[in-house]
Amino acid sequence: MALSTHARAQMKALYNALADRVLEPHDPVYVEELNAKAGFGGDPVEELATEIDWQEGGGVCLFTGQRGTGKSTELKRLQARLEDLGVVAFYADLSEYVLLTKEIEISDFLVSVAGALSEQIQARYGASPGNRSYWDRFRDFLTQDVSLTEVKIGAPGFDVKAALKSDPEFKRLVQEKSRGYVAQIVADTHHFIAEAVQWVRDQERDANKKVALIIDSVERIRGVGNEAMAVYESVRNLFFGHADSLRIPLLHVVYTVPPYLPILAAGAGSLLGGAVTRRLVSIHIFKDRSREPDKAGLETLHKVVATRFGDWHTLFSIDALDALAISSGGDLREFFRLIRLCLPSVRDDAQLPLDVQAVAAAQNAARNEMLPIPADHLGWLQRISASHEICLAKDADLPVLAHFLDNRLVLNYRNGSDWYDVHPLLRSVVDAHVAASP
């Protein structure tokens, strides 16, 4: 029996329903309780909103989580929650302003923050403080104060923001030329932002109106190749060495940070006014520090899929869906991807609903993407699997740890306290590894 038009239409609908996208808080498929895990460490978004609501004068909050845990969606919820509390809350994606694979310095970071705030104010109110964007102000600084003559910044069509994001040579020149002006850049960005906050208050006709800026995608700054350690060190220096400069008077700022930052720069939060890093973790589908599936977590993932496509059970058996959920390790993006991987190969209505055996090909394909793994990495993964701790021996190993976390070879869970384990699809490979004799 061939694949019917109805079955093909259903699979197409499910495939598109699980496409990766950032959800707004009022999206009908948004499942709010997904990250409101009061029994497993609280709701990080509600905690951040409350902290900002209680802060006086301004402050810093930190937010982290691995790719696929839904950080951007939750930050959109945070923005909406802050607005409900009477805060003017702006959201900006740093990937639109910064070259994420190169070293970051306090100068270009703060310039990007000020530029992002300037653009968000323009978008909301249709005007900028002083009728002049921050990018115009920074362009004048580069031409007049720094005398950056290597690039014709004033040439028609030249875009400082775009060049900082996409031109490594321009970024390097700006960093190099600005190092003698760091104090001036910090003071200027702080002054501009203070003016911007006051301008927003004037527009809102409220002299005490709180203004917050949520900076997303800082956690995506990561090194590549031989430059990897230098990039990670620059992130540590940004949050540890320049903590005072990241505290901006009058503005409440939420910075996303890489999952490795609390390990890389322990204590940075205390330098940022006592900020505690709130963390999103993978869905709770395993019991505490074990490989035993947790029924409640699996049912949560059933609900997430059902909210997007109510007839999923006509395409997957419960056992097959649970197998994919367990294989994803509770990573929502990976879970959706595994489901989507199964669908294009279906050729006959008789195959539906797909059983556990039918989804094995998708599991193997996802596993093969993470292989091969060097022997020394397998040894480290074994230690993580046994101890459920990160087991970072020395700073020089940080790029490897960042690779584990960024590429989800290691997943972060919370059952009251945080713990780690290797990706479920890698368990057989890691468990089978035998270290070579010296």
C-alpha positions in Angstrom: 0.0 0.0 0.0 1.5 3.4 -1.0 1.6 6.5 1.1 -1.8 8.2 1.0 -2.4 11.8 0.4 -3.8 12.2 3.9 -0.9 10.6 5.6 1.6 12.6 3.6 -0.3 15.8 4.5 -0.2 14.9 8.2 3.5 14.2 8.1 4.1 17.5 6.4 2.0 19.3 9.0 4.0 17.7 11.9 7.3 18.4 10.1 6.5 22.1 9.8 4.9 22.3 13.3 8.2 21.3 14.8 10.4 23.8 12.8 12.9 25.5 15.0 11.8 29.1 15.8 11.7 31.5 18.7 8.2 31.6 20.3 6.6 34.7 21.6 4.9 34.3 25.1 1.4 34.4 23.7 2.1 32.0 20.9 -0.6 29.3 21.1 2.0 26.5 21.1 4.0 28.0 23.9 4.0 25.7 27.0 4.8 28.0 29.9 5.3 25.4 32.5 8.0 23.8 30.5 10.7 25.8 32.3 8.7 26.7 35.4 10.1 23.8 37.3 9.4 24.8 40.9 10.3 21.3 42.1 13.6 21.4 40.3 15.1 24.8 41.0 12.3 27.3 40.3 11.3 29.4 37.3 14.4 31.4 36.2 12.3 33.9 34.2 10.0 34.7 37.1 13.1 35.0 39.4 14.8 37.4 36.9 11.6 39.5 36.6 11.2 39.8 40.3 14.8 40.7 40.8 14.6 43.5 38.3 11.3 44.7 39.8 13.0 45.0 43.2 16.3 46.5 42.0 16.7 50.2 42.6 18.7 52.4 40.1 19.8 49.6 37.8 21.5 46.3 37.9 22.9 43.2 36.1 21.3 39.8 35.8 22.9 36.7 34.1 21.1 34.0 32.2 22.6 30.9 30.6 21.7 27.5 29.1 22.8 25.2 26.4 21.7 25.5 22.8 18.3 23.9 22.4 17.0 24.7 25.9 14.8 27.6 24.6 16.8 30.6 26.0 15.6 33.0 23.4 11.9 32.0 23.8 12.2 32.4 27.6 13.9 35.8 27.2 10.9 36.9 25.1 8.7 35.7 28.1 10.9 37.7 30.4 10.4 40.8 28.2 6.7 40.4 28.4 6.7 39.7 32.1 8.7 42.9 32.7 6.3 44.9 30.7 3.5 43.5 32.8 5.4 44.8 35.8 5.6 48.3 34.4 9.1 48.1 33.1 10.0 49.3 29.6 11.9 46.2 28.4 13.9 46.0 25.2 15.3 42.8 23.6 18.4 42.7 21.4 20.2 39.8 19.7 23.9 40.4 20.0 24.6 38.2 16.9 23.3 41.1 14.8 26.1 43.3 16.2 29.1 41.2 17.0 31.3 38.8 15.1 30.8 35.8 17.4 33.9 33.8 16.4 36.5 36.4 17.3 37.8 37.8 20.6 35.5 40.3 22.3 36.8 43.4 24.1 34.9 45.7 26.5 35.1 48.5 23.9 33.3 46.8 21.0 31.0 45.0 23.4 29.7 48.2 25.1 29.5 49.9 21.7 27.3 47.1 20.5 25.1 47.3 23.6 24.7 51.1 23.2 24.0 50.7 19.5 21.4 48.0 20.1 19.6 50.1 22.7 19.6 53.0 20.3 18.0 50.9 17.6 15.4 49.5 19.9 14.4 52.9 21.1 14.1 54.1 17.5 11.9 51.1 16.7 9.6 51.7 19.6 9.3 55.4 19.7 10.1 56.4 16.1 12.9 58.7 17.2 16.3 58.6 19.0 17.6 60.5 22.0 18.8 63.8 20.7 17.6 62.8 17.2 20.9 61.1 16.7 21.6 57.3 16.8 24.5 55.9 18.8 26.1 54.6 15.5 26.4 58.2 14.3 28.0 59.2 17.6 30.5 56.3 17.4 31.3 57.0 13.8 32.3 60.5 14.7 34.5 59.1 17.6 36.3 56.9 15.2 37.0 59.6 12.7 37.7 62.5 15.1 39.1 61.1 18.3 40.7 57.8 17.2 41.6 59.0 13.6 40.9 55.6 12.1 42.3 56.4 8.6 42.8 52.9 7.4 39.1 52.7 6.5 37.0 55.4 4.8 34.3 55.4 7.5 32.6 58.5 6.1 32.3 57.0 2.6 28.8 56.8 1.2 27.1 53.5 2.2 29.7 52.5 4.8 27.9 50.9 7.8 29.9 50.8 11.1 27.5 48.3 12.6 27.6 45.9 9.7 31.4 46.2 9.5 31.8 45.3 13.2 29.6 42.3 12.7 31.0 40.8 9.5 34.5 42.3 8.8 37.2 40.7 11.0 39.8 43.2 9.8 37.7 46.2 10.7 36.8 44.7 14.1 40.6 44.1 14.7 41.4 47.7 13.7 38.7 49.2 16.0 39.9 47.1 18.9 43.5 48.0 18.3 42.9 51.7 17.9 40.4 51.9 20.8 42.7 50.3 23.5 44.1 53.7 24.4 40.6 55.1 24.8 38.9 52.3 26.8 38.0 54.6 29.7 36.6 57.2 27.3 34.5 54.6 25.5 33.1 53.2 28.7 32.3 56.7 30.0 30.7 57.7 26.7 28.6 54.6 26.3 27.4 54.9 29.9 26.6 58.6 29.4 24.7 57.8 26.2 22.7 55.0 27.9 21.9 57.2 30.9 20.6 59.9 28.5 18.6 57.3 26.6 17.0 56.0 29.8 16.0 59.6 30.8 14.7 60.2 27.2 12.5 57.0 27.5 11.2 58.2 30.9 10.3 61.5 29.3 8.4 59.7 26.5 6.6 57.6 29.1 5.9 60.7 31.3 7.3 58.9 34.3 10.5 60.2 36.0 11.0 56.9 37.8 10.2 54.5 34.9 12.4 51.4 34.9 14.2 50.6 31.7 15.6 47.1 31.0 17.7 45.8 28.1 17.9 42.0 27.5 21.1 41.1 25.5 20.7 37.7 23.9 23.3 35.5 22.1 26.4 36.5 24.2 26.6 32.7 25.0 27.2 32.1 21.3 30.7 33.7 21.3 33.0 30.7 20.8 36.5 30.2 19.5 37.4 28.3 16.4 40.7 26.4 15.8 43.9 27.9 17.2 42.0 31.0 18.2 39.7 29.1 20.5 41.4 29.6 23.9 42.0 33.3 23.1 38.3 33.8 22.5 37.3 32.0 25.7 39.8 34.1 27.6 38.4 37.3 26.2 34.9 36.2 27.4 36.3 35.6 30.9 38.1 39.0 30.8 34.9 40.7 29.7 32.8 39.5 32.6 35.6 39.2 35.3 38.1 41.9 34.4 35.5 44.5 33.3 32.6 43.7 35.6 32.3 47.3 36.7 32.0 48.6 33.2 29.1 46.1 32.5 27.1 47.7 35.3 25.4 50.6 33.6 23.9 53.3 35.8 20.0 53.6 35.5 19.7 50.6 33.2 18.7 47.1 34.2 20.7 44.7 31.9 20.2 40.9 31.4 23.3 39.4 29.7 23.1 35.8 28.4 26.4 34.1 29.2 28.0 30.9 27.9 27.3 27.7 30.0 31.0 27.5 30.8 31.3 31.0 32.2 30.5 30.0 35.9 33.3 27.4 35.5 35.7 29.7 33.6 35.2 32.8 35.8 33.9 31.6 39.2 32.8 34.6 41.2 32.1 36.9 38.3 28.5 37.3 39.5 29.6 38.8 42.8 31.6 41.5 40.9 28.4 42.3 39.0 26.5 43.4 42.1 25.8 39.9 43.4 24.2 38.6 40.2 23.4 34.9 40.3 23.5 33.1 37.0 20.0 31.7 36.3 20.2 28.6 34.1 17.9 26.8 31.8 18.6 23.0 31.7 17.5 20.1 29.6 14.0 18.8 30.2 13.8 16.6 33.3 13.4 13.2 31.6 15.8 11.2 33.8 15.7 10.6 37.5 18.3 12.3 39.6 21.8 11.4 38.4 20.7 8.3 36.7 19.7 6.9 33.3 16.3 5.8 34.4 13.6 7.6 32.5 11.3 9.9 34.4 7.6 9.5 33.5 6.7 13.1 34.3 9.4 14.4 32.0 8.3 12.2 29.1 4.7 13.3 29.6 5.8 16.9 29.4 7.3 16.2 26.0 4.1 14.5 24.9 2.3 17.7 25.8 4.8 19.9 23.9 4.3 17.8 20.7 0.5 17.6 21.2 0.3 21.4 21.5 1.8 21.7 18.1 0.2 18.7 16.4 -2.7 17.0 18.2 -2.8 13.9 16.0 0.9 12.9 16.5 -0.2 9.4 17.8 -1.4 8.6 14.2 2.3 8.9 13.1 4.2 7.6 16.1 3.5 5.1 18.8 4.0 6.2 22.3 7.0 3.9 22.7 8.6 5.4 19.6 8.1 8.9 20.7 9.5 8.1 24.1 12.5 6.5 22.5 13.2 9.7 20.6 12.6 11.8 23.7 15.2 9.7 25.7 17.6 9.8 22.7 17.3 13.6 22.7 18.4 13.8 26.3 15.6 16.2 27.0 17.0 18.8 24.6 13.9 20.2 23.0 15.5 21.3 19.8 17.1 17.9 19.4 13.8 16.1 20.2 12.0 18.0 17.4 14.9 17.4 15.0 14.8 13.6 15.7 11.1 13.5 15.0 11.5 15.4 11.8 14.3 13.1 10.7 12.0 10.1 10.8 9.3 11.5 8.5 10.8 11.8 5.0 11.7 8.1 4.8 8.1 6.9 5.3 6.8 5.4 2.0 3.7 3.4 3.0 0.7 3.9 5.2 1.3 0.4 6.7 4.5 1.8 8.4 2.3 4.1 10.5 2.3 4.7 13.3 6.1 4.3 13.5 7.4 1.9 16.1 10.7 1.9 18.0 12.4 -0.1 15.3 11.3 2.4 12.7 12.9 5.4 14.4 16.3 3.7 14.8 17.7 5.1 11.6 17.1 8.7 12.8 18.8 7.9 16.1 21.8 6.4 14.2 22.0 9.4 11.9 22.1 11.8 14.9 24.7 9.7 16.7 27.0 9.6 13.7 27.0 13.4 13.5 28.8 13.4 16.9 31.4 10.8 15.9 34.2 10.1 15.8 35.4 11.2 19.3 39.1 11.3 20.2 40.2 8.8 22.8 41.2 11.4 25.3 37.8 13.0 25.0 36.1 9.7 25.5 38.1 9.2 28.7 36.9 12.6 29.9 33.3 11.8 28.9 33.6 8.6 30.9 34.5 10.6 34.0 31.6 12.9 33.5 29.3 9.9 33.1 30.5 8.3 36.3 30.6 11.4 38.5 27.9 13.6 36.9 30.4 16.5 37.4 32.2 18.6 34.7 35.7 17.2 35.8 37.6 20.1 34.3 41.3 19.5 35.2 42.9 22.7 33.9 42.2 25.9 32.1 43.9 24.7 28.9 41.1 22.1 28.5 38.4 24.7 28.4 38.0 24.7 24.6 37.2 20.9 24.8 34.6 21.5 27.6 33.1 24.3 25.6 32.9 21.9 22.6 31.1 19.3 24.8 28.5 21.8 26.0 28.1 23.8 22.7 27.6 20.6 20.7 25.6 18.8 23.4 27.9 15.9 23.9 27.3 16.7 27.5 23.9 17.8 28.8 23.0 19.7 32.0 20.1 18.6 34.2 18.7 19.8 37.5 17.0 17.7 40.1 17.2 20.1 43.0 20.9 20.6 42.1 22.7 20.7 38.8 24.3 17.6 37.3 25.7 16.5 34.0 25.7 13.4 31.8 26.8 12.4 28.3 24.3 12.6 25.5 22.2 9.4 25.6 23.1 8.5 22.0 26.7 8.5 23.0 26.4 6.3 26.1 27.2 3.0 24.3 30.3 4.6 22.6 31.5 6.1 25.9 30.8 3.1 28.0 32.7 0.8 25.5 35.8 3.0 25.5 38.9 1.3 27.1 41.8 3.6 27.7 45.0 2.6 26.0 47.9 1.5 28.2 50.6 4.1 28.8 
